[in-house]
Amino acid sequence: MSEEVKRSYSSPLREQAALQTRALVRSAGHRLFVSSGFVATSMRAIAAEAGVSERTVYTHYRNKVELFQDALNVAVAGDSEPVAMRDREFFGELLRVSAAQELIDRAVAGNVVVLERAGALIMAGVESAGADADMRRISDEGESAMRANCLAIAEALVATGEVLPSLDVSAVADVLKTMMSPHVHQVLGWPAERYGGWLAHSLKASLLTP
């Protein structure tokens, strides 16, 4: 009986410690992928950055690609829940906004938050795509997901009746995907408030009727 009680108490503690260690390793990987690039970053270097053994890193991640993917997913979503951006509550709420300017404001606000967390890591993957097949796959998947999200936002914008008549849903999605991309965010290198203000103003000027 005492053994069963001990196990029931210690198991949650072990699970919590494992989650904390995984988060530590993930954060270390995120930092090194951004500063050194995916190809140049080794699991040994990640272990040193996290302050754990290399064996511990491999306990949580089978390989560097799996670690990068997890770091990217968490950075984009803001948590470790396995729920795509498109399926999250805030995205559904965004698509139900009936006024075009408010819809753009909300979309931009969400985009700024995501790029502040994940923009540099996304670009680290893009920059490594030419030298690594897994990075190419991850980058392509990210591009496809962003295109699908932008198409959904574009449909909602066109449905407001406030979009320029010369633009169809596909064209609106093209503009959104281009201007909200991590590439533009990185090239500008502006503080979040300035970047968000510029992006919202530029999208409204490009997409909406006067």
Sequence and secondary structure as in RCSB ss.txt:
>XXXX:A:sequence
MSEEVKRSYSSPLREQAALQTRALVRSAGHRLFVSSGFVATSMRAIAAEAGVSERTVYTHYRNKVELFQDALNVA
VAGDSEPVAMRDREFFGELLRVSAAQELIDRAVAGNVVVLERAGALIMAGVESAGADADMRRISDEGESAMRANC
LAIAEALVATGEVLPSLDVSAVADVLKTMMSPHVHQVLGWPAERYGGWLAHSLKASLLTP
>XXXX:A:secstr
 HHHHHHHHHHHHHHHHHHHHHHHHHHHHHHHHHHH TTT  HHHHHHHHTS HHHHHHH SSHHHHHHHHHHHH
HHSSS    GGGSHHHHHHHT  SHHHHHHHHHHHHHHHHHHHHHHHHHHHHHTTT HHHHHHHHHHHHHHHHHH
HHHHHHHHHTT B TT  HHHHHHHHHHHTSHHHHHHH   HHHHHHHHHHHHHHHHB  
